[in-house]
Amino acid sequence: MKYFYLKQKVFSFADKYKVYDDKQQIAYYCQGKMFSLTHKMNFLSGKTDQVIYRFQKKLFTFMPEYHIYDDKDVLVATVKKQFTLLSKKLHVTGNQINYQVEGNFYAHSFGVLEGQTELASIRKKYFSWGDSYEISISDEVKEAFMLALVILIDSIFHNESKHRHH
């Protein structure tokens, strides 16, 4: 099990996130494009500053849909909101990927599941400035993808709640 800490920048026009490892070093970071209709964001290595993944919202869909691309602009996964009456669920599909994301997104407590196996667990840390999370990842091979996915999920629900209040 490996632990990371996600911190969202509070006063910023574009989405900005930093992911710290257990030694409080920046492992990854994410930057959104300001005023982007498709909510474009880049997920980068904290060590090399290279883009690892890129997110983009697909426009004109019935249910919100986001695409995750690798550094060569190859589609890696699609994240779709599932229609349920009582809870919110996301389905993540792609080549060799079939994950469910379940939990209480507004309380920032959720997990990424493959079947019955939890691949990542996300818990909000309260009493912190801005959104701050502890993320545990069981499969280190999927570390970068899981962390990128957590940021995308936070961005989806953060933007949704922002639009609901306006």
N, C-alpha and C positions, 0 to 999 in steps of 0.2 A: 504494500500500500504506500502510495506517495501522496504527500500533502502540498497544496498550493494555496495561495491567498490572492484573491482578486479584489482590486480596488478600482472603483469608477471615479473619474475626475468630476467634481461637483459643478463648478462654474465654468462650463465650456460650451461653445456653440455647436461643436461636433462631438459625437460620442468618443470618449477616450477611456481606455482601460489599461491597467498594469497588472501583470500576474507575477507574484513573488514566489520564490521557492521557500523551502523550510529554513534557509539561511538568510532570508530577507533580501535576496538578490533578485533583480528583475530577470525573470526567465523568458517572458513574452510580453508583448504589448499590442494594443489594437487601437487603430485610429479610424474614425468615420470621416466621410467627405461632408463638408458643410453644405447645407441646403440641397441635398441629393434626394430626389423623389424616390429613387430605388434603394435608399438607405445603404449605399455602398460603404464597406468597411474593409480595411486590410488588417490581417493578423500577422505579426512579425516576430522574429526571434529577437530576444533581448541581448543575445551575444553577438549576432552578426548583422542585425537590422535588415535582414532579408525577409521578403514577403513569403509566408508559408501558405496561407489561405486568404481568399478574398470572398466576401459575402455580398449578395445582392438580392434585393426583393424583386420578385416577378410581379409586374404590373398587370392589372385587369384579370385577376383571378377571383373566384367566388370566396374561397377561404384563403387567408394569407399563406403565401408560399415563398420560401427563401432558398437560394442556391448557394452552395459552398464550392468554390473552385480552388484548385491547387495553384502553385506558382507558375504553371505553364498554361493557365486558363482552361484546364480540363475539369469538367463537372465531376465532383467527388461525391456530393450528397445533396439531396433535396429535403428540406424541412417544411412539413405541412402541418397546419393546425387541424386537428380533428374536431368534427362537430359532435359535441356531447352536451346533454342538457344540464348536468349538474357539475361537471368538472372540466378542466382544461387539460388536453393532452396534445402532445406533438408526436408526429411519426417522422423518423429520419430514415431515408432509404438511399441506397446507392450500390455500387459494385461491392459486394461482400458486406454491406451494411444494412441492418434491419433493426432499428432501435425504437423503443418507446420512451418518451420522457413524461414522467408522471410525478405528481405531488402538488403542493400548494405554491404556485408561482408567485402570487402576490405576497406571501409570507417568505418567499425566497427559500423554500425548503423543498428540493425535488431530487429525483434520481434519474440516471440514464440507464435503461435496462435493455439487455439482449435476452429475450425470453424471460426467465426468472432470475437471471444473473445481473446484479447491479455492477455496472462498469464504472460509474462515477456518482458521487454523492455531493450535493451542494447544500450548504447551510449558511444562512445569513448571520453575520456577526452584528449583534445589536450594540448600541452605545458607541458607534463609530461615526466619523464624519464622512458622509457620502455612503454609497452602497459598498459594503465590504463583505466578502464571502470566504468561507473555508471550503476547499474542494478536495475531496479524496478520490484518487484514481487507482483502480485495482490492476489495470494492465498498462504498464509503462510504455509499451509499443504504441499505444493509442493516445499517449499523453497530449501531444500537440492538438490532435483532432478533438479530443474531449474538452480541452480548455477553450479552443475556438468555438465549439458548440455551446458551451456554457455562456460565453460572451454574447453569442448570437441570440440565445434564448433570453438573456437579460435585456438585450436591446429590443427584442420583439415586444416583451411585456412592458418595458419602460416606455416605449413609443406608443403602445396601445393605451396605457393609462394616461399618458400626456394628452392624447387626442380625445379621450373620453371626458376629460375635465375642461376642455375648451369648447 
